[in-house]
Amino acid sequence: MAQVLQSRMEDTLGRKRLSFAISPREWLRREQLSRGFWVFFGAAFFFDFGFSVYFFLFNLYLMDLRFNDRAIGLITGALTLGSVAGTLPAGVLARKFGVRPLLIVCFLAAPIMGAFRTMVHREMAHIYLAFVAGVAMSLWGVCFLPALARLTTEKNRASAFGLIFSVSIGTSTLGGFICGYLPRWLSMTGFTLQPEQVKRIILLASCAIAAVGLVAVLRLRLPAPDAESSEPVGTRGISLRKARTIHPFLLRYLPAMALWTAVLAAFTPFANVYLSRNLHIPMERIGLIFSISQIVQLCVGLMTPLLFRRLGLLNGIVATQLMTATALGVLAMTRDSRLAVVLYLGFSAMQWMSSPGLYNLLMTRMPDRERSSAASMTLFCNAVLSSAATSLAGILYVRFGYPHVLLGIAALAVLAGMLFWVLVDADPAHA
């Protein structure tokens, strides 16, 4: 009997070692990601890399042009407003004309508008162009989710979302590194340019890099939507194509997603301030902590498929939300700066780990024809809730202090997890 148990344990451990030691080639063969996915992956890589450099550097470029904080705030606000204003119309257009045509427009318009923004020097011109650029950028958010969902299957969708989200973080980290060191490299080669000229060259180059993704988009062939999704039929065979009611799953998903968005928006923008003012961590260390958090997010993003495969998609999402709440709650009570850094990294990892699962869940549960509309509604609600939650959190931090407010946010994170269990798990199609 002991020998049998030992043999079974060795066999189990051997399978676990094999699963963790799987080579990239074996992983790719197992996931069976389509050629269309890799074409889309290439487009996303260039787009994310180009604009991660662009947005990292643009406000610094405005400072070199002698724009003050008020002007920079108005320009940034116009970009956000344009993104919010374009999201719902983009969903309607994607539903009417298809995702691929909007992707082509996005990969043309966004880099062109980005280049135009580097050429003007008047404040009002920057505000107008920022609004239009926000509208152009909103097309990417609306088209990204349904395109990725159509290019994957339910079996490999978690891996695809985790891979692309992780590469997005990796390109942001690489973009920040290049922006930090490129001016020094240019000076070493003998170029004697003014700071704003160097930044303008980098900004234009980043727009060109983003535009390279258009080559991949033009080669992209999205599978046709399922017949069931594009032409829903009632119990008596009557076409429901013209029905404009919101999908029942979306009605359950949006409240839970809205609360989770508010949780993240209430702390993430203030994390650096909290570490500096409350825990007195030097600014140099905060910069290092931010870089480490990006690397941690990159690593855990690649681990999300394993988590969701072991726990299931919904249970995995809720688990990451509860771990995020735990990190926030303990962070609110600690005064040890070293422990606070560890907890902040844990918060960054867990909240980022939930993102691929949340959007995977949305795309998996929605019919193909409804995905563009669902993505636009979700992104619109996220933008509005983020703005409101950040503003309210700033007021509460001043009035009650960080520890008390963070405990409240941690409690809301637990409530968000419970809402996903109660509301989202109530979907009769997946009960």
C-alpha positions in Angstrom: 0.0 0.0 0.0 2.8 2.4 0.9 4.5 1.6 -2.4 1.4 2.3 -4.3 0.9 5.7 -2.5 4.6 6.6 -3.1 4.2 5.6 -6.8 1.1 7.9 -7.1 2.8 10.8 -5.4 5.9 10.5 -7.6 3.6 10.3 -10.7 1.7 13.4 -9.5 4.9 15.3 -8.8 6.3 14.3 -12.1 3.3 15.7 -13.9 3.5 18.9 -12.0 7.2 19.3 -12.8 6.4 18.6 -16.4 3.6 21.2 -16.5 5.9 23.9 -14.9 8.9 23.0 -17.1 7.0 23.2 -20.3 9.0 24.9 -23.1 7.7 27.9 -25.0 7.4 25.7 -28.1 5.3 23.1 -26.2 3.2 25.9 -24.8 2.5 27.4 -28.2 1.6 23.9 -29.6 -0.7 23.2 -26.7 -2.6 26.6 -26.9 -3.1 26.3 -30.7 -3.2 30.1 -31.2 -4.2 30.9 -34.7 -2.2 32.7 -37.4 -4.8 35.5 -37.2 -4.1 35.9 -33.5 -0.4 36.4 -34.2 -1.1 38.9 -36.9 -3.2 40.9 -34.4 -0.6 40.4 -31.8 1.9 42.1 -34.1 -0.4 45.0 -34.7 -1.0 45.4 -30.9 2.7 45.3 -30.2 3.6 48.2 -32.4 0.6 50.2 -31.4 1.2 49.7 -27.7 4.9 50.3 -27.9 4.6 53.5 -30.0 1.9 55.1 -27.8 3.5 54.0 -24.5 6.5 56.1 -25.5 4.3 58.9 -26.8 2.2 59.3 -23.6 5.2 58.8 -21.4 6.9 61.8 -23.0 4.2 64.2 -24.3 3.5 66.1 -21.1 7.3 66.6 -20.6 7.4 67.9 -24.1 4.6 70.4 -23.3 6.7 71.6 -20.3 9.6 72.3 -22.6 7.3 74.4 -24.7 6.5 76.5 -21.6 3.0 75.2 -21.0 2.0 75.6 -17.3 0.2 73.0 -15.2 -3.2 74.5 -15.9 -2.7 74.2 -19.7 -1.4 70.6 -19.4 -4.4 69.7 -17.3 -6.8 71.1 -19.8 -5.1 69.3 -22.7 -5.0 66.0 -20.8 -8.7 66.5 -19.9 -9.6 67.1 -23.5 -7.9 63.8 -24.5 -9.9 61.9 -21.8 -13.1 63.7 -22.8 -12.6 62.8 -26.5 -12.0 59.2 -25.5 -15.2 59.1 -23.5 -17.2 60.9 -26.2 -16.0 58.5 -28.9 -16.5 55.2 -27.1 -20.2 54.7 -27.5 -20.4 55.9 -31.1 -17.4 53.6 -31.9 -19.4 50.6 -30.6 -22.3 51.5 -32.8 -20.0 51.9 -35.9 -18.2 48.6 -35.1 -21.6 46.8 -34.9 -22.7 48.3 -38.2 -19.5 48.2 -40.3 -17.4 45.6 -38.6 -14.4 45.7 -36.4 -11.7 45.5 -39.0 -12.6 48.8 -40.9 -12.6 50.6 -37.5 -9.2 49.2 -36.7 -7.8 50.5 -40.1 -9.2 54.0 -39.3 -7.7 53.8 -35.8 -4.2 52.8 -37.0 -4.4 55.7 -39.6 -6.0 58.4 -37.5 -4.3 58.0 -34.1 -0.6 58.2 -35.3 -1.5 61.1 -37.7 -3.2 63.1 -34.9 -0.3 62.3 -32.6 2.1 63.7 -35.1 0.0 66.9 -35.6 0.0 67.4 -31.8 3.8 67.7 -31.8 3.7 70.5 -34.5 1.4 73.1 -32.9 2.3 75.6 -30.2 -1.0 77.3 -29.3 -2.9 76.1 -26.3 -6.4 76.1 -27.9 -5.0 74.1 -30.9 -3.6 71.5 -28.5 -6.9 71.2 -26.7 -8.9 70.7 -30.0 -6.3 68.2 -31.3 -6.2 66.3 -28.0 -10.0 65.9 -28.1 -9.9 64.5 -31.7 -6.9 62.3 -30.7 -9.0 60.9 -27.8 -11.8 60.0 -30.2 -9.3 58.2 -32.5 -7.8 56.3 -29.5 -11.2 55.2 -28.3 -11.5 53.1 -31.5 -8.7 50.8 -30.3 -10.3 50.1 -26.9 -13.6 49.3 -28.5 -12.2 47.1 -31.3 -9.5 45.4 -29.3 -11.7 43.1 -27.2 -14.1 41.8 -29.8 -11.2 41.2 -32.3 -9.2 39.2 -29.8 -12.3 37.2 -28.8 -13.1 36.3 -32.4 -9.5 35.2 -33.1 -9.4 32.8 -30.1 -11.5 30.0 -28.7 -12.9 29.5 -25.2 -10.1 27.1 -24.6 -7.2 29.4 -25.4 -8.7 32.8 -24.8 -7.4 33.2 -21.2 -3.8 32.5 -22.5 -4.3 35.0 -25.3 -5.6 37.8 -23.0 -2.8 37.1 -20.5 -0.2 37.2 -23.2 -1.3 40.5 -24.8 -1.9 42.2 -21.5 1.6 41.2 -20.3 3.2 42.4 -23.6 1.4 45.7 -23.1 3.1 46.2 -19.7 6.4 45.1 -21.2 6.2 47.6 -24.0 5.4 50.4 -21.5 8.4 49.5 -19.4 10.6 49.4 -22.5 9.2 52.7 -23.7 10.0 54.4 -20.4 13.5 53.0 -20.4 14.1 54.3 -24.0 12.6 57.7 -23.2 14.9 58.0 -20.2 18.2 57.1 -22.0 17.7 58.2 -25.6 18.6 61.8 -25.1 21.9 60.7 -23.5 22.6 58.3 -26.3 21.9 61.1 -28.9 24.3 63.5 -27.1 27.0 60.8 -27.1 26.7 60.5 -30.9 27.4 64.2 -31.3 23.8 65.5 -31.8 23.4 68.9 -30.2 19.7 69.6 -30.1 17.5 71.5 -27.7 15.4 69.3 -25.2 12.1 70.0 -27.0 13.7 69.1 -30.4 14.9 65.8 -29.0 11.5 65.0 -27.6 9.8 66.0 -30.8 11.9 63.6 -32.7 11.1 60.8 -30.3 7.4 61.6 -30.4 7.3 61.5 -34.2 9.3 58.3 -34.2 6.8 56.8 -31.7 3.9 57.7 -34.0 5.7 56.1 -36.9 6.2 52.9 -34.8 2.5 52.8 -33.9 1.6 53.3 -37.6 3.7 50.2 -38.5 0.9 48.1 -37.0 -1.3 49.1 -39.9 0.6 46.7 -42.1 -0.5 43.8 -39.8 -4.1 45.2 -39.6 -4.3 45.2 -43.4 -3.3 41.5 -43.4 -5.8 40.7 -40.7 -8.7 38.5 -41.6 -11.3 38.2 -38.8 -13.5 35.1 -38.8 -17.1 35.7 -39.6 -19.4 35.9 -36.6 -21.3 32.9 -35.6 -24.7 32.6 -37.2 -26.3 32.3 -33.8 -24.7 35.4 -32.6 -25.4 37.5 -35.7 -29.0 36.4 -36.2 -30.5 35.5 -32.8 -33.8 33.6 -33.2 -36.7 33.4 -30.8 -38.5 30.3 -29.7 -40.9 30.6 -32.6 -38.3 31.3 -35.2 -38.8 35.0 -35.2 -35.6 37.0 -35.8 -34.6 39.2 -33.0 -31.9 41.0 -34.9 -33.6 44.4 -34.6 -34.0 44.1 -30.8 -32.1 46.9 -29.0 -32.5 45.6 -25.5 -29.3 45.3 -23.4 -28.1 41.7 -23.0 -29.1 40.3 -19.6 -25.5 39.3 -18.8 -24.3 42.9 -19.4 -26.9 44.1 -16.9 -25.4 41.9 -14.3 -21.8 42.4 -15.3 -21.7 46.3 -15.4 -22.6 47.0 -11.7 -19.9 44.6 -10.5 -17.4 45.9 -13.0 -18.3 49.5 -12.1 -17.6 48.9 -8.4 -14.3 47.2 -9.1 -13.3 50.1 -11.4 -14.1 52.6 -8.6 -11.9 50.6 -6.2 -8.9 50.8 -8.5 -9.4 54.4 -9.5 -9.7 55.5 -5.8 -6.2 54.3 -4.9 -4.0 53.8 -8.0 -3.5 57.5 -8.9 -2.6 58.3 -5.3 -0.3 55.4 -4.6 2.9 57.4 -5.1 1.6 60.2 -2.9 0.7 57.7 -0.2 4.2 56.1 -0.2 5.8 59.5 -0.1 3.7 61.5 2.4 2.5 58.8 4.8 5.4 56.4 4.7 8.1 59.0 3.9 9.7 56.9 1.1 12.2 58.9 -0.9 11.2 59.8 -4.5 14.1 57.9 -6.0 12.9 54.7 -4.3 9.3 55.4 -5.5 10.5 55.5 -9.1 12.3 52.2 -8.5 9.2 50.7 -6.9 7.1 51.7 -9.9 9.6 50.1 -12.3 9.5 46.9 -10.2 5.7 46.9 -10.1 5.7 47.0 -13.9 8.0 43.9 -14.1 5.8 42.1 -11.5 2.7 42.9 -13.5 4.4 41.5 -16.6 5.3 38.3 -14.8 1.9 37.7 -13.2 0.1 38.5 -16.5 1.8 35.5 -18.0 0.7 33.4 -15.1 -3.0 34.3 -15.4 -3.9 31.4 -17.8 -2.6 28.9 -15.1 -4.7 30.6 -12.4 -7.9 30.6 -14.4 -7.3 27.0 -15.6 -7.0 25.8 -12.1 -9.7 27.8 -10.4 -12.1 28.5 -13.3 -12.5 32.0 -14.8 -15.0 33.5 -12.4 -13.4 32.0 -9.3 -10.0 33.1 -10.4 -11.3 36.7 -10.9 -12.9 36.7 -7.4 -9.7 35.3 -5.9 -7.6 38.1 -7.3 -10.1 40.7 -6.1 -10.1 39.3 -2.6 -6.3 39.2 -2.5 -6.3 42.8 -3.7 -8.6 43.7 -0.9 -6.3 41.9 1.6 -3.3 43.8 0.4 -5.1 47.2 0.6 -6.4 46.4 4.1 -3.1 45.4 5.5 -1.4 48.3 3.7 -3.8 50.7 5.5 -2.7 49.4 8.9 1.1 49.1 8.4 3.7 51.8 9.3 6.7 49.7 8.2 7.8 51.1 4.8 9.4 47.8 3.7 6.3 45.9 4.3 4.3 48.6 2.6 6.4 48.3 -0.5 5.8 44.5 -0.6 2.0 45.0 -0.1 1.9 47.7 -2.8 3.6 45.3 -5.2 1.1 42.6 -4.2 -1.8 45.1 -4.9 -0.3 46.0 -8.3 0.1 42.3 -9.2 -3.3 41.1 -8.1 -5.3 44.0 -9.6 -3.5 43.6 -12.9 -3.9 39.8 -12.8 -7.7 40.3 -12.7 -7.9 42.5 -15.8 -7.4 39.7 -18.5 -10.0 37.6 -16.7 -12.5 40.4 -16.4 -12.4 41.2 -20.2 -12.2 37.5 -21.1 -15.3 36.9 -19.0 -17.1 39.7 -20.8 -16.2 38.5 -24.3 -16.9 34.8 -23.5 -20.4 35.4 -22.2 -21.5 37.9 -24.8 -22.7 36.8 -28.3 -20.3 37.8 -31.1 -22.6 40.4 -32.6 -23.0 42.1 -29.1 -19.3 42.2 -28.2 -18.5 45.6 -29.8 -21.4 47.3 -28.0 -20.6 45.5 -24.8 -16.9 46.7 -25.0 -17.9 50.3 -25.7 -20.5 50.4 -22.8 -18.0 48.8 -20.4 -15.2 51.2 -21.4 -17.5 54.2 -21.2 -18.7 53.3 -17.7 -15.2 52.6 -16.6 -14.0 56.1 -17.8 -16.9 57.9 -16.1 -16.6 55.9 -12.9 -12.8 56.3 -12.7 -13.1 60.1 -13.0 -15.8 60.3 -10.3 -14.0 57.8 -7.9 -10.7 59.6 -8.2 -12.2 63.0 -7.5 -14.2 61.7 -4.5 -11.2 59.8 -3.1 -9.0 62.9 -3.2 -11.6 64.7 -1.1 -11.9 61.8 1.4 -8.1 61.4 1.7 -7.8 65.1 2.8 -10.6 64.9 5.2 -10.1 61.5 6.9 -6.5 60.5 6.0 -5.2 57.6 4.0 -5.5 54.7 6.5 -9.3 55.1 7.1 -10.1 55.6 3.4 -7.9 52.6 2.4 -9.8 50.4 4.8 -13.1 51.5 3.2 -11.7 50.9 -0.3 -10.6 47.4 0.8 -14.1 46.7 2.0 -15.5 47.8 -1.4 -13.1 45.5 -3.1 -14.5 42.6 -1.1 -18.0 43.7 -2.0 -17.0 43.8 -5.7 -15.9 40.2 -5.5 -19.1 39.2 -3.8 -21.1 41.0 -6.5 -19.3 39.0 -9.2 -20.2 35.8 -7.4 -23.8 36.8 -6.9 -24.6 38.7 -10.0 -22.4 37.3 -12.7 -22.6 33.6 -11.6 -26.4 34.0 -11.9 -26.1 33.8 -15.7 -28.5 30.9 -16.5 -26.4 29.9 -19.6 -23.5 29.2 -17.3 -25.2 28.2 -14.1 
